[in-house]
Amino acid sequence: MNGVRCSFVYFIIFHHFTLSILHITCTLSHTNKIYIYTQIHLERIYIYRSLSNHIVMESGSIVDFLENKAVLITGATGFLAKIFVEKILRVQPNVKKLYLLIRAPDAKSALRRFNTEAVAKDLFKLLKEKHGANLHHFLSEKVTPVAGDITCEDLGVQDSSLKAEMWKDVDVVVNAAATTNFDERYDLALNLNTFGAKNVLNFAKKCVNIKLLLHVSTAYVSGEKPGLMLETPYYLGESLNGTNGLDIDEERKIIEDKLKELKSDSNADDKLIKLAMKDLGMQRAKHYGWPNTYVFTKALGEMIIGHLKDDMPIAILRPTIVTSTFKEPLPGWVEGIRTIDSLALGYGKGQLTCFLGNPDAVYDVVPADMVVNAMIAAITAHANQTCSQTIYHVGSSVSNPVKFSRIQRCGYLYFTEHPWIGKDGKPVIVGDVTVLSSMASFHRYISLRYLLPLQVLLLVNFIFCQAFASTYKNLKRKINFVLRLVDLYEPYLFTKSFYDDTNTEKLRTLVREAGDEENIFYFDPRIIDWEDYFEHIHIPGVRQREFK
């Protein structure tokens, strides 16, 4: 799958067409926009098909490409990375080596983390069935856990002989390490998501046989902008709101100065410093137009890779909201709770009395195994393409959109059929919840239901000589926590963004044309029946694995 060349003239025609459609849709209702974006998708496919004579693609087997390859994977105990590792080992047992960078003090600890956080999970069920008693021997030959840290030079690898071996053997580097907390401490997020990405790039440059760096980012680097988000790069110094002066090194200096100031304050304990660094991240992100620290520092990571890559082949994968596996290695496997899961399980337990968001909004979700398949396909397609940088949106809002009202309906059907059993031993009966479709309605609801009673409690507490002080403090803390969460998630609860997947569609076409591997490396969201997926795969999977 080497060498994709497209006529620049035709690209300009297509780009002009897309921007013209976007200009028209600015005045349309949300529902009409969905229709228009569907038309964009159809027109886009037509245009690219009509340009087939201007695109040269050399296809080949993905499985064959992976044979005898050495791959370095950072963030190797993370959700996506573990599925990626399992998939490679299962479909191509003749892979040369998988080097798994794991945050650990030494190699023994790294191996222990890999065994307990990956191999011991039911994610590795098919590999266990295939290899039986020989599994650990197979893994010892194919997998090398590496103790390290991407925030350090040379990824913090202390073993000089192992480092030399990696520089000599590694063909592909996959950077899947990140902190995904929306309001992470700014110092931690910048070190990991931005300068960590720089360190991974520098390490990849030292690999003499390097064929590609695949960087896993997020579609939400585009911020809160409504409309169709294109698969285009962000450049160093660029901001979302047009504010000038964005400088990555200056951001690091701002952090250092703030930490110095905080540590010089004798009243500043660890808790206060942590909160101050979280607030700083949110302030800096919003100053330049990003909604939170996570997507801001991920955008900066993309910028620094693009700026420093030289002739390194780069592919950047931007998944949307990643949910449980669709099919492999087993349906519904998930790790970690996403917002959508918390809402579903809160509803099933009878704890969710209201829902904040637009029921007609399209929620861009994609199963984790599809993301991993797209990662592997992108690696094969772009290996050895000197100086190239291609961005892939991996999501569903254009190809197979799903409204939140459909997801909500699936939750109702699932918990009606399989009710949660409460602490009293009785099934929880689910029903309708109050839908708050705007921030104004949310604030009215909170004021009447919680803030007003809180003020009454404050008065009662004063009258009764602080007898209810702890109750008041706890209730106030919970309300503030909810308000902070809503502030973090507001951009996604009322989203009007759609993520163009033109490049990803071209990648799917490459896989289809390569032979019979489309069923192995599937990542077309159009094959998903969302009602069936949420009701019979995702919600049961989340309930089984995360809410036991």
N, C-alpha and C positions, 0 to 999 in steps of 0.2 A: 504494500500500500504506500509506496514511496512516490513523491513528486506530484503535488496537486498544483497546477498552474491555471489561473483564470484570467481572462482578458480584463484589463483595468477599465476599459471603456464600458464593458457590460456591467462591471461592479458599480460604476458611477450611475448608470441608468437605473439599476435595481435600488441603489441607495436613495436616489432622488424619488423614485416611486414610493418607497416606504415612508420617507419624510412627508411627502404630499398627503398620503393617507392619514398619517398621524395629525397633520394640521387640520384636516377635515374633522377628525374624531374629537377634537378638543371641545367642540360645542355639543356633542351628543350625550345622551343619558348613558348611565353605566350599562344597562341592558343592551342598548344599541351598539355600544362599543364592543361588547362580546361578539356580536354578529359581524361587525366590521373586521375585528381581529381574525375571525375565522376566515373571512374573505381574503385578508392579507396572507394568511397561511396557504390558502389554495392558490392564490396568484403567485406566491413565492415559489411553490413547488413547480408551477407551470413555467416560470421564468428560468429556473435552474435546469429543468428538463430541456428547455429550448436551447440552453447554452451548452448542452452536453458535448457538442463538437469543439468547444473552446476549453474543455477541462480534460487534462490527461491524468489518469490515475492508474497506477500499477497495483493490482490487487494480489493478495496472497493469504495463506492460512494463518490465522491468529495462533492456533495451537502450535503450528510449525515454528512460527516466529519465537515463541516462548521457550522452545527447546534449547537447552544448553545456555540459557541467559542467566546472568546474575543481576538481581534487583535489590536495591537498598530502599527500605520503607521506613520513614519516620512516623512517630506517633503510632507505633505498631500494636499497642494494646487498645487503641481507640475503636469505636464502633465500626466505621467503614473499613479501616485498615485490616481488622481481623477477618472480615468477610472477604476482602481482597486476597489475603494470604491463603485462606481456605480454598478459594476458587482456583487460584494458580496451582496449588498442590494437587487439587482434585482433577483438573482438566489436563494438566501437563506435569506428570510425575518426573519427567526428565528435565525439568528446569535445573539449571546448574546449582544455584544457591539463592536463598532469600536471606538477606541481612536485615534483621529487625532492630532498629534503634529504639531502645527502651530506657526510660529514665530510671536509673538504678545505680547504686554505688559501685557495683562490680558485676562481672559476667555471671557469677553464680546467682546473684539476686535477679539479674535480667532474665535468666533461664527460668527461675522460680516464678516470676511474674507472667512469663509467656505460658507456662504450664497451667497456672491457676486461673489466669484471666482469659485464656484463649482455649487451649487444648481441653481443659476440664469442662468447658461449656458444651451444650448440646449442638452448638454450631458445628462442631467437628464430628458429629454423629456419622455422616457418610464416610468420612476418612477412617474413622474407627472401624466401621463395618468392612471397608475395603481392605484395610491392612491388618486388622485384628491385632494379634500379639506383637506383630512387627512394626506397629505404628511408631513407637518411640525410636526404633532403629532408623526408620525412614526419615523421621523428623530430624534426628541427629545428623543425618547426611545432607539434608536439604535446607535446614534452617539454622542460622547462626544468630542467636540473640546477642545484641551489642549494647553494652552499658554506655549511655551517653546522654547528651542534652543539647538540643538545637540552639539554645541561647548562648552556647559557648563556641569558641573558635574550633574548627575541625570537629564540630558536633560533640565536643567533650569526650572524644574517644581517647582513652589513656594508653591502651595497648598499641604500641608503635608497630608491631609486626602485623597485627590485625588491620590497622589503618593502612599500611602499605599493601596488604592483600586486597583490601577493598578498592583502593585507588587503581590497582592493576586489573581487577576482574569485573568491577561493576559496569553493567551496560546501561541500566535505567535507574534513575532515582525518582521515587514517589514521595512527595512531601505531603503527608496527611496529618501532621502534628499541628495542633491549634488549641487555644482556649476559646470555647464557644459561649461563655457567659456574657450576656449582653452588657452587663455593668461590671465587668472585671476591673480589678485595680489597673490603672492606666500603665504603671510601670511593668506589671506582669504581661499585660496584653501587648504592649509595644515590643517588649523583648521577645516574646514568643511568636506573635503573628506577623510582625514586621521584620525586626532584625534577625529573628530565627529563620525566616524565609531567605534572607540575605546569606546567612551562614550555610544553609543547605545548598544554595546556588554556588557559593565559593567551594564547597566540598565537591560538588558535582564537576566543577571545572578541573579539579585535580584528578578526576578519573580518566585515564588515558583512552579508554574504549567507550566513553559515554556516547550514547545514542539519543538520549532524551531526558529532560527533567519534566516530570508531570507534577504540577502544583495544584492541590485541591483548595479551592477558595469557596466562595458562596455567591449565589445570584444576588444577594441583598447588598452587595457593594454598590449597587445603583441607588441605594437610599429609598426615599419615599416618593419618588417621581411617579405620577400616573402615566399610563400609556404603555407603549411597547418598548421594552428594554432590549437593546441590540447587543450582539456578542462582540463588543468592541472594547479595546483596552483603555485604562486610565493612565495618564502620563504624570511623571514626577512633577509635583507642584500644583497639579490640577485639583480644584475643589468642586463640590456639587453645586454650591450656591454662588460661585463666582468670586468668593473672597480670595484676595491675593495673599501671598506670604506663607503658604504651606511649605514647610521645610522639615524633613524627617529628623535631621540632626538637631534642629532647633526644638522640636518636640521632646527629644531626649533631654536637652538642656533644661527645658521647662520642668520636666519631671525631677531632675537632679536638684534644681533650685527649690522646688516645693518640698522635697524630702528633707533637704537641709534645714529649711525653715521649720518644718514640723518637728524634727528631732531636736532642734534648739529650744523648743517650747517644753518646759518641764511638766506641763499639764497634759501633754499629748501622749496618751498611751497607745498601745498597738491597735486597739479597736478604733480610736479616733483617726489614726494614721491611715488605716485601711479604708475607712469611710471617706476620708479626704481624697485619697487616691482614686477611689471609685467616682467621686463627684468630679474630679479633675478630668478624668477620661470622658465622661459624658459632656462636660463643658467644651472640651477641645473638639470632640466629634461634632457637636451641634454648631460650633463656631464656623465650621467649614461645610456644614450641610448634611452631615450623616446623622442618623437617628440615635446611634449608640456606639459604645467603645468597640464592641466586637467587629461590626462591619467597617468601621473607620480604620481600625488597625489591619484588617484583612485587605482593604483597598490599598493601604500604604504598602503592604507586602507585595501585592501585584505590581504596584508602581516600581518598587525597588528592583524586582526581578526583571521587569521589562527594560529598565534603564541600564542594568549592569550585565545583561545576559551575553553581550558580545555576539559570537556566532553560535552560541549554545541553542540547540533546538528546544523549544519550550511549548508545552501544551498546558493551558489553564482550564481546569474544570470547575464550573460554577453550579453546583446543585442547588435546588430550592429547599423546601422543608423535606428532610429525609425521614421516611417512615419505615416500618418493619418490612422484612423481605416478602416479595411477591410469591416466589416459588422455591428458590434455592438458597442455601442447601436444604432448607425446610421453610414452609410458609409461616409467616408471622413472627420470625425471630427478630427480637429488638432488644436494645440495651440503652437504658437512660430514658427519662421521661421528657417528652416535648409538650408544649403548651396545649396542643390539640388533645394529647393523651390525658393530661390533668383534667381538662374540661370533661372528657368522656367518662373518666372514672369517677369524678366528683358527681356527675349526673347520675351514674349508676348507683352510687352509694346514697343518693338522696340528699347530698350536701350542696348541690348547685341550685340555688333559688333564682338566679338570673344569669343571663348570658349577654356579654358586651361584644358587639360586632354587627356587621351587616350580613344578614342571612343570605343575601343575593350576591355577596362578594365571592369571587373565584379564589379558592385557596390552592396555591401551587404546591402540590405534594408529589413525591416520587419515592417508590420503594428502594431500599438500600441496595438490593441485588442488581437493580437496573443501573444505579450509579456506578457500581463496581464493574459491571460489564462495559459501560461506556468508558471507564478509565482504561480498561485493558485494550479495548478497540482503539482508543486514542493513542496509546503507546505504540501499537503496531502500525498505525497509519502514519505517525510522524517521526518514527525513529530515523535518524540520519538526515533529516531535512535541515540542513545548515541555515542558521539565521531566521528560521521560521518561528512565529508565535501565533498560535491559534487558540481561540477561546470558545468553550462549549458551555451553553446553558443546558443543564439536564433537569428537566421539569415537565410539567403537564399543562400549564395554563393556556398554551396555544394549541397543542396537539390534541389534548383530551381534557378540557377544563371541567372542574368539579366545584359546585357551589357549596358553601358551608351548610345550607339548609338540607342538602342531600346527606352530608355527613351526620348532621344532627338527627335526621330521620333514621339512619342506620343505627345510631346509638339507642334510639327509642325501641326499634325492632329487636335489637340484640338483648337489651336488658329486660324487655318484656318476656322474651323467650327464655332467657337465662338470668333471672333476677339475682342481685347481690343479696347474700344472707347477712342481716344485721347482727349486732351483738346480742340482741334478744332472741336470736334464732329464727326470726321471721323474715320472709322475703321483702325486699324494699320495692315498693310499687312506684314506678316512674311515670311521669306525666309531662305536661307542658311546663315550660319555664318562662319567666318574664324576659323578653328580648329587648335589650337597650341598644337601639340602632344608631346612637350618636353619643358623643362625649357629654353633651348638654343633658341628655336624659340620664346618663350615668351619674353625673354630679347631683342632679335632683334626687335620684334614688338614694344615693349615699347620704345626702344631707337629711332627708326625711327619715330614713330607716336607721342610720347609725350616728351621724354627727349631732343631730338634735337630741337623741337620747343620751349621747355622751355629755352634752352640755348640762342636761338635767342631772346626770350622775355627778358631775363636777359640783353643782350647787348642793346636792344632797350630801356629798362628801364634806363640803365646807360646813354645812349645818351640823353634821354629826361628828365634828372634830376629827376629820381624816379617817373615819372608820372604814371607808370604801376606797382608800388611796390605792391599794394594790390592784383592786378590780378596775378602777379607772385607768391606771397606768397600763395594765395588760390590754384592755380594750383599745386604748389609744394607739398602742404599739401595733396591734393587729390591723387597725384601720390604716395607719401610715404605711404598713407593709403592702396592703392591697393597693393603695394609691400609687406606691412606687412601682409595683408590678404593672399596673395599668399604664403608667407613663412609659414604661419600657416596651410594652407590647402593642401600644396604640397604633403604630404604623402598620402592623401586620393584621390587626383586627379589622381595619377599615381599608385594606389595601385595594388599590385600583391599578396595580402594575401587572403586566403580562410579559413573559420572558421568551423572546424570540429564540427559536431553536433551529435556525437555518443551517448552521455548521453541524449541529448534532444530527439533523436529518440527512445531510450529506454523508456523515459518518455511518449512519444506519444503512444508507444505500451502498456504501462500500462493503459493509459486512454481508449484505444480501447478495451482492455481486461476486463475493469472494468464494462462494460455494455453499456448503450445507451447514455453516456454523451459526446461522441466524437464531436457531433454537438453543444454541449453547450460550451465545453472547447477546441475549435479547435485551433491548433497552428502549423499545417503542411503547410509550404509555397508552397508545391507542388499543393495545390488546387487553387493557384492564377494564373490567366491569366494576366501576367504583362501588356500587352497592354491595356486590358480592365480596369485594376486597375488604371493605370496612366492617361489614357485618360478620363475615365468616373467617377472615384472616387477621386483620390488623387489631381490632378491639379484643378478640379472644387472645391474641398473642400478647398484647400489653397486659391484659388481666392476669394471664398465666405467669408471665415472667417478671413483672414489675410490681404487681399488687396482689401478692399471695396472701 
